């Protein structure tokens, strides 16, 4: 189970979105994330760019944005979505 409340509370909806858009739900669940109570950004970390995350300013591309608005989820794909999440 994820530490991210949005993913825990809305997992079925996120899985359906991934299925409808031919995205890999396993990657969505396993990739690094940045979140709070209203959003979650799914990120891709390239290990060739180093370790240490934000502590060492290692970039992690945002590959999918999920925002909770008025008790429903809104999804936004980025220029990196297909490259890293497509089936």
PyMOL commands that set and color helices and strands:
alter all, ss='L'
color gray80, all
select helices_A, chain A and resi 5-9+11-20+25-30+47-49+53-56+81-85
alter helices_A, ss='H'
color red, helices_A
select strands_A, chain A and resi 33-35+39-45+60-69+72-77
alter strands_A, ss='S'
color yellow, strands_A
deselect
rebuild
show_as cartoon
